[in-house]
Structures are given as C-alpha cells and as structure tokens.
Amino acid sequence: MQSSLRVCTAPQGTSSHSWRAQPGAGSSSSSPLPPRRAARHQQLVQAARQQDGAAPPAAAGAAEFFTPGQEGTERQRLFNTIAPVYDQLNDQLSLGLHRVWKRMAVKWSGARTGGAALDVCCGSGDLAFRLAEAVGPNGSVVGLDFSHAMLEDAGRRQQQRQATLGPAYNMRWVQGDAMDLPFEDCSFDAATMGYGLRNVASIPSALRELHRVLRPGCSVAILDFNNAADNPVVDATQAFFLESLVVPRARQLGVAEEYEYLRPSIQRFPSGPQQEALARQAGFAAAVHYPIAFGLMGCLVATKGE
C-alpha cells in the first residue's frame, strides 16, 4: 500500500476481497453526500494529506501534552507513530483481555446479522472485524479513523484474514473526522468506538455525529479507560499500571513519549455519569455507562430514540 493513503475504501460494486487503497478518493458513504458535507470532508482529507512525513510531537507534560490549538493534528501524528506497535502493546499489556472487552462492546452495540455497522476511531480494525463477524456476509461494516497508518494496518490485516479464511465480509476503511462523519443521516444499525472518544477535540460533537448517523432505536457502544477519580483504589491501580508497566514497555519499543499522554488524558476524560449526561445532551434517548475490568475500563452504551 502506498504511504500517501488518505481515504481507504472498497470500490462500490466490488467484494471485500478486492479491497484497495484509493488515495484522494471522495466520500465513502453508500449514497452521495450533500454538497456542504462533501466539501467539508474533502477539506479534512486534504488537511490530513499535508501531515504525511511530519515528525511526532514532543511530550508536553501531564497538564498539557498537546500544543493548544494543534491538538487534532498532533493526535493524528501520535497515532501514525504508534501504529506499528499498537496491536502488540494491546495484547501484551492487557494480557489479551482487550479482546473480551471488545466483544462486550460489540454485543452492547446491538450489531446483528445483515445490519450496517460503523466503527469510529477504528485504529487497526479490531472492533470492526468483530462487528463483521456479528453482521455476517450479508451485512456491512465501515471502519473510520483519522490516522492513515492505522488504516493501512487495518487493510493489511483484512487481506491476511482473507488469505486464510477467504473473502466473507463486506468491509471498507475510510479516513475521516469523528466530529464530522462523512455519512448520511440514519445510515447505520449499530456503532462502536474503542479508545477514541477520549481523544477527540470535542466529545459533544462526536456524540452528536454518532447520534445523527444511527438509525432510530439503534445503539453505539463506546469502550475506553474509565476515569476512576472517585475511587482512590482503582485510580491508584490504574496509575500504577500505566506508569509502571505501559510506559516502560512502550519505551522499549521506542514510543514512550507517545504513551505518556494516557494518564493525563484519562484524568481529563469525563466520568461514567458525566458521559451519560453528555450522551443525553447529544440527543440519545438512553445512556448507561458500564464499568468493566474492576473499574479500570468502561463502556458507554447510548441508544437513539425510536
């Protein structure tokens, strides 16, 4: 795949096994976007293209890891940088338990056979592949991320899976902004987001967009670290895990600075009850935050009204 990949998608009318990169392609929604939204999406893609080859950001300390006013750009660089070791670190540091948590998120999303599912901030595709298993070959899955390196990894993983399992799922990969999703209203029957809501510039905007693209009565499951500031034991355990295990292991792989942002980002992340309130403010009819892994992680499940 070319390193200049910006929008990744399976061309319309082709099966998932013919997936290929389309640098500079337009919207990947199943129907044409309104002119205003299509123009906005192209602006975002063009801005992302200008970041190719940029150096990763330097650490800015716990209080302000990213440069004010440049948070989005620097987050994008960060995730492009960690893409080569992202899956390896997930497996090692969670002892494989992240797979269990992601299966829980897919179940809570309500993804069903034949449905259309969306994974926002898809990274290398873990949740998207699990959604594909849930909707089956008659359903469809879109994985969206703003990191071209993550999407390239997702495409490679899809090709590897098809080499061993055969083409079975209708999947496509899209580069885009979680706060301005390039899809029509009411396009999806289920959605997930794994470790992404904490990293967007505006949580309310991202939640409103998820609400917009879901069909009535459908749900999104948002998995992330849990802000356990109200529980000193869990908070101390989480701090020890991140500072004594995650960052040192990341240092061995040459990406320590990129993982030092985790602790301050979790401390700034809304608590479970606060996430529930934000989801309702974004228009969801119901929202429940489930603490998992003894409160170290959490999953917000928000459902759109009928």
Sequence and secondary structure as in RCSB ss.txt:
>XXXX:A:sequence
MQSSLRVCTAPQGTSSHSWRAQPGAGSSSSSPLPPRRAARHQQLVQAARQQDGAAPPAAAGAAEFFTPGQEGTER
QRLFNTIAPVYDQLNDQLSLGLHRVWKRMAVKWSGARTGGAALDVCCGSGDLAFRLAEAVGPNGSVVGLDFSHAM
LEDAGRRQQQRQATLGPAYNMRWVQGDAMDLPFEDCSFDAATMGYGLRNVASIPSALRELHRVLRPGCSVAILDF
NNAADNPVVDATQAFFLESLVVPRARQLGVAEEYEYLRPSIQRFPSGPQQEALARQAGFAAAVHYPIAFGLMGCL
VATKGE
>XXXX:A:secstr
  TT  SEE  TTS GGG EE TT    SSS   HHHHHHHHHHHHHHHTTTT        SS  S TT HHHHH
HHHHHHHHHHHHHHHHHHHTTHHHHHHHHHHHHHT  TT EEEEET TTSHHHHHHHHHH TTSEEEEEES HHH
HHHHHHHHHHHHHHH S   EEEEE BTTB SS TT EEEEEEES GGGSS HHHHHHHHHHHEEEEEEEEEEEE
   TT HHHHHHHHHIIIIIIHHHHHHTT HHHHTTHHHHHHHS  HHHHHHHHHHTT SEEEEEEETTTTEEEE
EEE   
